[in-house]
């Protein structure tokens, strides 16, 4: 299936490390990104280089890999010397500290192409990484991301279901996502306790007809922070931060304008509903 366990780095549980070792899965993930000559690419958490060693052979313009584990940086740096791979840059650090939007904008201006992103990401920071991606959506072409299957299913959940939440709505605003295939625990060392899914995320162009996700995000976060409550109650703090109008007057104005969202729960609203709600709040 792959390298013997003795040749692996000792996995750190605190980093959520599960190293991909199945060569067939590695090939399928790399092929799913559909790389072309001259593309710019970021890899999230290359680890031991399961994907990196294939990706670095493509005629990319720039390939940046960001790894948090210094041991992995040292090992991968020895395998991929700068002299042989001048287009490849390996950086030690937290991927979430990379200013993705400004980086992608610079690459787009320089090459005329949008950035591509790939990664087998730690389960414990999946949401952080997805929001990091979504905030840069208009200047990123697409991403191929492996994550826990349960989280992948949330990205495509339907309203009025338990899986429908902040991640679902954020995904609908920022991108089109689909599960390409599942990856069994036996494809990793060590074996995780859950099944993984490889997800393709194609990012949406900026739409002048609707507010950017960055403007909607505070409303969506507040709405789902107390998802058991109707929105009129869940959004009290958010509303007080946006307007000096008394809460009772806001509710009365909403009713007079036929705005019924405040009587619903967050999981019942579609992305268009959140846009209409924001427009109403902005008009106060």
LINWORA-V982738 format. One record per residue. RES is the residue in three letters. D_FIRST is the distance of its C-alpha to the first C-alpha in Angstrom with 2 decimals. Layout:
res = {RES:RES}
d_first = {D_FIRST:D_FIRST}
//
This chain:
res = {UNK:UNK:UNK:UNK:UNK:UNK:UNK:UNK:UNK:UNK:UNK:UNK:UNK:UNK:UNK:UNK:UNK:UNK:UNK:UNK:UNK:UNK:UNK:UNK:UNK:UNK:UNK:UNK:UNK:UNK:UNK:UNK:UNK:UNK:UNK:UNK:UNK:UNK:UNK:UNK:UNK:UNK:UNK:UNK:UNK:UNK:UNK:UNK:UNK:UNK:UNK:UNK:UNK:UNK:UNK:UNK:UNK:UNK:UNK:UNK:UNK:UNK:UNK:UNK:UNK:UNK:UNK:UNK:UNK:UNK:UNK:UNK:UNK:UNK:UNK:UNK:UNK:UNK:UNK:UNK:UNK:UNK:UNK:UNK:UNK:UNK:UNK:UNK:UNK:UNK:UNK:UNK:UNK:UNK:UNK:UNK:UNK:UNK:UNK:UNK:UNK:UNK:UNK:UNK:UNK:UNK:UNK:UNK:UNK:UNK:UNK:UNK:UNK:UNK:UNK:UNK:UNK:UNK:UNK:UNK:UNK:UNK:UNK:UNK:UNK:UNK:UNK:UNK:UNK:UNK:UNK:UNK:UNK:UNK:UNK:UNK:UNK:UNK:UNK:UNK:UNK:UNK:UNK:UNK:UNK:UNK:UNK:UNK:UNK:UNK:UNK:UNK:UNK:UNK:UNK:UNK:UNK:UNK:UNK:UNK:UNK:UNK:UNK:UNK:UNK:UNK:UNK:UNK:UNK:UNK:UNK:UNK:UNK:UNK:UNK:UNK:UNK:UNK:UNK:UNK:UNK:UNK:UNK:UNK:UNK:UNK:UNK:UNK:UNK:UNK:UNK:UNK:UNK:UNK:UNK:UNK:UNK:UNK:UNK:UNK:UNK:UNK:UNK:UNK:UNK:UNK:UNK:UNK:UNK:UNK:UNK:UNK:UNK:UNK:UNK:UNK:UNK:UNK:UNK:UNK:UNK:UNK:UNK:UNK:UNK:UNK:UNK:UNK:UNK:UNK:UNK:UNK:UNK:UNK:UNK:UNK:UNK:UNK:UNK:UNK:UNK:UNK:UNK:UNK:UNK:UNK:UNK:UNK:UNK:UNK:UNK:UNK:UNK:UNK:UNK:UNK:UNK:UNK:UNK:UNK:UNK:UNK:UNK:UNK:UNK:UNK:UNK:UNK:UNK:UNK:UNK:UNK:UNK:UNK:UNK:UNK:UNK:UNK:UNK:UNK:UNK:UNK:UNK:UNK}
d_first = {0.00:3.78:7.17:8.66:10.69:13.81:13.37:13.37:16.74:18.18:17.83:21.34:22.16:25.23:23.27:20.97:17.89:14.46:12.10:9.86:6.35:5.22:6.90:8.88:10.25:11.12:12.97:14.73:15.94:17.32:18.96:20.54:22.57:24.35:25.22:28.35:29.96:31.91:30.10:30.08:26.95:26.18:22.76:22.95:21.14:18.71:17.48:15.26:15.46:12.24:14.80:17.59:16.42:16.45:19.55:21.57:21.75:23.73:27.54:28.11:31.47:30.27:26.86:27.24:24.40:25.66:23.93:25.64:23.94:25.82:23.20:20.67:23.57:24.35:20.90:20.35:23.96:23.54:20.69:22.76:26.40:29.14:30.78:27.94:27.11:30.56:29.70:27.03:28.25:26.37:28.44:28.36:29.57:29.36:28.61:31.39:33.88:33.37:36.34:34.31:37.31:39.28:36.32:35.53:39.26:39.58:36.72:38.27:41.64:40.36:38.15:39.38:35.87:34.38:31.44:27.87:25.54:21.82:19.96:17.57:20.57:21.31:22.52:25.71:27.07:26.01:29.66:30.91:28.60:29.51:33.19:32.75:31.45:34.17:36.94:36.13:35.57:38.34:37.02:33.25:32.00:28.78:25.68:22.12:21.25:18.52:20.31:20.75:21.50:24.83:25.94:24.92:27.14:30.00:30.09:31.18:33.25:36.72:39.96:41.28:37.86:36.47:33.52:36.04:36.75:36.92:33.45:34.31:37.64:36.42:33.74:36.40:38.69:36.28:33.78:32.34:28.96:26.69:23.33:21.14:18.25:16.71:13.33:12.38:12.20:8.86:7.44:9.23:10.24:12.68:12.57:15.66:18.30:18.55:17.07:17.01:18.54:18.63:22.36:24.45:27.69:30.48:33.36:36.96:39.79:42.58:45.06:48.66:49.65:47.81:47.37:44.20:41.61:42.53:46.01:44.87:42.29:44.92:46.37:43.06:41.96:45.36:45.31:42.01:42.74:44.93:43.59:45.62:48.83:50.57:50.37:54.03:53.31:49.78:51.03:54.20:53.02:51.48:54.73:56.89:54.98:55.64:59.26:62.38:63.35:63.72:60.98:63.49:64.69:61.17:60.63:64.04:63.43:60.07:61.83:64.66:62.23:60.29:57.20:55.72:52.31:53.62:53.99:50.33:47.15:44.51:42.04:44.71:45.06:43.42:42.88:46.24:47.90:46.77:48.21:51.51:51.62:51.15:53.88:56.18:55.54:56.10:59.44:60.78}
//
